[in-house]
Amino acid sequence: MILAVVVAVAAAFTGLLCCVTASDRTRLQIAAFLAVPQGFVGPLGTLNLPLSQCWTLLIAACWLAERKELPLRDPVFRAVLVLTAAQGAAIAWSPDPMVGLLEVMRLLSFAFLLLYATRVERGRPGALAGPFTVVLGWAVLDAVLVWAFRLSPALESAYLRSPLSSLVAGPNAMAAFFADGANNVTDPTKSGGFFINANVSSMFLGVAAFCFLALGVGARGTRRRWYAAGALVCWSATFATGSKTAAALALLLPVAVRGVQVLGRPNARWFLPQAAGLVGLGVWLLPGVLERYVPGYADASAESLQSRQPMWDFALQMFREHLVLGLGFGGWQRTIEQFAALGIETLPPHNLFIAAWAASGLPGVAALLLLAGTILVVLTAAVVRHVGLPVARTTAFALGAWWWVLVHGMGDNTAVYGEGKSMILLAMLLGLVAARLPLARRGPAGVPCPA
């Protein structure tokens, strides 16, 4: 016990020394390296805290200690702080305050990762390519594992029983997995790679594919081919996860991203009839295409929605009874257990807006809408305003990543920043856009070199 404490103190001191002396880019690269094999320290009560979370909070403290600017006038940063405040206030009436504290820490981590990404790219255009490459390397490996596990469920079972799974998913999650909380990767038609939930894995891979495309804007030669190959590998693996939502988004969102770019042109009115026709044709053909290339898609989608319906019915009942303040952090879990006899399983809400209401009431939902709407408006406006410039294409791919996360969050247990492993990708995409837009406003000569 004493030896463990000594080792922990020595590791913490080493980490602190490394953080204080490191450059902003190095801090972000370490955060990128820890994004997937998060490592866990603890316990914090009954929870284990991801090492990646500890590092992000440490670099946030360094940012404040070094008196670097907090861009309170930036609409996205301000909206993140508003959501953090709403979630933080809900801790006061929560049955499990620790869950609320951890969510506040994640939101703050997202905010400061965004600040670091913006500062690194503004300091030297293209500098974000390093941190992106680190975390996207994990994404490619995850894609390879998804395909391998889909082809060999026995290989996935061996991984889940190995110490590596606890390193990535966490000891608490794996203990629950082998107790009574087995996740959907136990289904032979699904595959999660590093993740124990195939749907979350597909979202991570979808965001990674858009990151590869964003980095490839303006790239040439071998680098461009590598970015294209990375995007293709991650995109294809979203189908191998077996996620129904991912199969639809992987087909629709690239078209939607291109549509925003085309309709943002000054002569867009000439494209509106064609766009309306293509949307109608796509809606008509998509179910047949998915059913042909993803057998059983319709039945599986109907079954998935049916399994969520009792939870959403329960949410409607609780909404009527606890309209303003919601149930508080931990309240959903405790309350839904009382309805087990009705066939309602003890599961999260599987909808990010219902989850926000359950945790922090109407203020939390309003703050979540503010953040989601602000990001979508800022990105869409940037694509339209700078149409024809490289920064518009970069921003369009960032918009595609955010669409993926928000749409996926309508039916899965994810947050507005996605999930802990995808958070840094979204933050760096926003930082990339935020750093390049001011240069684009100065005209074509001010466009930064591509990453």
N, C-alpha and C positions, 0 to 999 in steps of 0.2 A: 504494500500500500504506500509506504513512504517513498519507495523507488518510483512508483507511478506518479506520485505528486511531484517529485524532483524532475522527472522527465517532462511532465506537462509544463512546469514552470520554465524549464530550460527552453522548451519548444516555443512557448509564448514569448519569452524574451528575445529569442532568435527572430521570430516573426515580426515583432515590434521593431527590432533593429533594422531588419531588411526593409520594412515598410517605410521607416523614417528616412532611410538613405537612398531609397529607390526613386527613379524618375517616374513621372506620371504614366508614361508608356509602359514601363516595366510593371508598375502596379496593376495596370489594366491587363497586361499579358498574363500575370499570375492569376488574376481573377478569371481570365478566359481558360487557363489551364485547369483550374479547379471547378469549372462550371459543370462538367459531367461527372468525373470521379470525385464527387464533392467531399468525400471523407467526412467523418463525423466525430465530434467531441462531446463529452457529456459525462453523466446525464445532467440535463437541466430539468430538475424535477423528475418526471417520468419520460422526458424527451431527450433526444440527442440532437445537438445543434450542428448543422453542416459546417465543415471547415471553410467552405466557400463563403458562407454567410459571415463567419467571424472575420475573414479577410476583407470582405466588402465593408463591413462596419469599421474596421481598422483604417482602411484608406479614406473612408468618409470622415473619421476623426482627424486624420492627417490633413485633409482638405480644410477643415474648419480651423485647425491649429495653425496652419500656414496662412490663414486669412485670405484665402482665395475667394473670388467673387461668387455670390449666390445670385443667379439671374432671376430675381423675383418678378421682373416684368415679362419674362418669357412665358407665354400662355401654357405651354405643355408642362414646364417645371412647376408653375403655379398650380395647375390642375392636379398634379401628383400630390403636392403638399395639401391641397384641400381634401383629397381623398384620404390621405394619411391622417389628417386631423379628425375627419368623420369617423374613421375606423378606431382611432385612438380614444375618442370620446366614448365609444361604445364599450370600451373595457370596463367602464364604471358600473355598468349593469349586466355584465356578462357572467354566466355561471362558471366559465373557464377562462379567466383573464389571461393566462399564459398563451393560449391560442391567439388571442387578440394582439398580445405583445409581439409574437412571432410574425404575424401578418404586417404589423406596423414596421417591423424591422425589414421585412421583404420590400415593402413599398419604398422605404428610405434607401435601401440598397439599389433599387431600380433608379431612383432619382439621382443618386451619386454616380452610378455607372454611366448614366446619360451625360452628366457633367464631365466626367473624365474622358468619355469618348469624344465629346465636342471639343474639349481643350486639346486633346492629343492631335486631332485632325486639323484644327486651326493652327496649331504650332508648326506643323509640317505636313502639307497636303500629301496624302498617301500613307501616312504613318499608321492609320488604323488597319492597314492590310495585315500587319503582324499579328495583333490580337485576333482579328477575324480568322486568319489562317489557323491559329491554335485551336479555337473552338470549332471551326468548320472541319478540322482534321478529326475531331471526335465525332462530328456528325457523319462524315463519310464512313468511319468505322462502325457507327451505329447502323448505318444503312446496310453495310456488308453483313453485320450480325443479324439484322432483320431478315434478309434473304436467306442466310444460313439456317436460322431458327425456323423459318417457315418451311424450308425444305426438309429439316430434320428436327422435329419436336423433341426428340431425345436429347439432342445437343442443347436445346434451350433449357430442358429440365436439369441437365448437368450444370449449366451456368447458374441457374436459380439456387442450386444447392451448394454453390461454391462461395468462398469468402468474398469474391469480387462483387456479387450481387449486393451484399451488405455495404460495401464501400460506396456503391453508386446510389442505391435506393435508400440505404439507412437501416440500421439494426431494428428499429421499431417497426418499419414497414415490412421487413422480411419476417420478423417474428409474427406479425399479424397475418402475413401471407400464408404461413404454414400452420396457423391456428384456425381461425374461422373467417379470415379476410382474404381468401384467395382471389386474385384479380383475373382479368379476362385473358391473360396470356396462357392460361391453362387450356383455353380452347385451341384445338389443333389448327383451326382456320385463321388464327390470329398469331401475330409475332410482335414482340416488343423491343428486341435488341437489348440495349442497356436498361430499358424501362420495364416495369412490371404491369404497365397498362398500355395496350397497343394503340389506343386512341391518342394518348398523350405523346407517344413516340411518333406517331404520324404527324402530329402538329409540329413537333420539334424538327422533323425532317422537311416539312413543307416550308417552315420559316427559313431553314438553312438553304433550301433551294433558291428562295428569293434573295438571300444574302449573296450567294454565288453570282446570281444574275446582276445584282447591284454592283458588286465589285468588278464584274466583267465589262461594265460600261466604259468605253474608251480604251480598254486594254487591247493589246495587239500580240500577234504571234503566239508563242507557246503559252504565255500566261493566259491569254484569252481562251485557248483550247482547254487548259486545265480548269478554268472557272466553268466553262460549258460542261465539261465532263463531270465535275462535282455536282453541278445543278441537276444533271440528268440522273446520276446515281441516286441522289437524295429524293428526287421527284419520283423515280420508279419505285423506290422502296416504300413510299407512302401507300402504294397499292398492296405491297406485300404484307403490310401490317394487318390487313383485313378490316381496317376502319371504313365504315360506309361513308361517313362524313368526308374523310380524306379523299376517297375515290371521286366524289363529286367535286370537291374543291380543287383537286389537282387538275381536273379538266376545265372547270369554269373560270378559276381565278386568272390564269394566264390570258384568257380571252378578255376578261373584265379589265385587266391592267392595260392591255392594248387598247381597249375601247376608251378608257379615260384619256389616254394619250391622243387618240384620233379626235375625240370629241372636244378636246381642249384647243384645237386649232381654230384660228379666226374664221375659216370657212366651214366650221363644223356643221352648220345648219344643212349643208348639202349631204352630210353623212347620216343625219338623223333618220330618214326613212329606211336606209339600208341597215342601220344599227337596230332599229325596231324589228325589222324583218329577221335579222340574224338572231336576236334574242328570242323571238317567238319560235324560230326554227330550232334553236338550241334547246329550249324548254320542251319542245315536242319530241326531239330525237334523243335527249340525254337519258331518259329512263331505259329506252331500248338498248342504247350503247352500253350502259352500265350493266344491264342484265346479261348482255351478250358476253362482255369481257370480264365481268365480275359475277359469276353464276350465283344465283340465289340472292342477289342484291335486294330486290323488292321485298322478299319475305323476311330477310334479316333486318332490313330497315324498319318494317312494320313491327317486328318482334321487339326491336330496340326501343322504339317509341312507346310500345305498349308497356314495357317494363318500367319506363319513366313516368307514365301517366299517374300511377298512384301517388308518387312523390309530389308531383305538381298539384294534384288535387289536395293533398295534405297541405302544401304550401298556401293554396288559396284559402283553406279553412283557417290556417294560422294567421294569414294576412288580415283576415276580417277581425280576428281576436286581438292581434298585437300590431295594429296598423303603424303607429308612429315609431316606436323604438325597436320593433322586431323582437327576436328571441335572444339577442346577445351572442357573443362567441361561445360555442359549446351548447347553446340552447337548442339548436336544431337536433343535434344528436340525442340529447336528453329527452326532448319532447316526442320525437318520432318513435322512440323505443316503446312508448305507451300504446302505439297503434300497431304493434307487431301482429296482434291477433287478426287485424284486418288485411293481412298480407302485404303490408308496407315494410320493406326491408330497411334496416338501419344504414342508409347510404346518404352521402352528401346530396345537395339539391340537384346537381348536374345541370345547372344553369347559372351563369355568373351574376345575373341580376337578382335572381331569387336568393343566391348565396349572399350577395351584398345586403339585401333587405333583411335576411335572417340574422346576419351578424351585426348590422348597425342601423337597421330601420330605414325610414325614408331619407334621412340625411345621407346615408351611405349610398343609396341608389342614385340620389341627385348628384352626388360627387362623382360616382362612377360614370353616369351619363355625361357629365361635364368633361371628364378626362377622355373618354372614348370619342365623344363628339369633337373635342378640341383637336385631337390628333388627326382624325379623319379630315376635318376642315382644313387644317394647316397643310397636310400633305396634298390633298386634292387641289387646293388653291395654288400650291407651289408647282404642281404638274402643269396646270392650265397657264399660269403666269409665265413660265419659262419653257413652254412647249417648243420643241426643236433643238433645245440645248441638252448636252449630256446630263446636267443635273436634273432635268425633267424625267429622264429615263431612270436615273438612280432613285428619284423620289417615287416614281410609279411602282418600282419593285418594292420599296419600303411600304407603300400603301397596300400592295398585295399581301405582304407579310402580316400587316395589321388586320386586314380583312379576314385572313385565315384564322388568326387567334380569336377575333370577336365572334365570327360565325361558329367556330368550333366550340367556343364557350357557351353557346346557346343550348348545347346538349351534353356537355361533359363537365367534369369537375376540375375546371381550370379558372384562372384569374385573368384580369385585364392585361397583365404582363405575360400571360401564357402560363408557364410553369417555371420552377426554380432553374432548370437547365436551359430553357429558351429565353429567360429574362435578359441575359447579357446580349444575345443576338438582336433582340428588339431595341435595347438601349443603344447599341452601337449603330444600328441602322438609323435611328433618330439622330444620333450624334453626327453621323456622316452627312445627313441631309442638312442639319443645322449649321455645320461648319462650311458647307459648300454653297449654300444659298446666298450669303452676303457677297461672295466672290462673283457669283453669277449675275447679281444685280449691277455689278460694275461693267458688265458687257462681256462679250466673248473673250476678250483678252484677259479677263480676270478669272476665267474658269480654271479651277485647279487641275493639276495633273491627275489622271485617274490612278486609283490605288493599284 
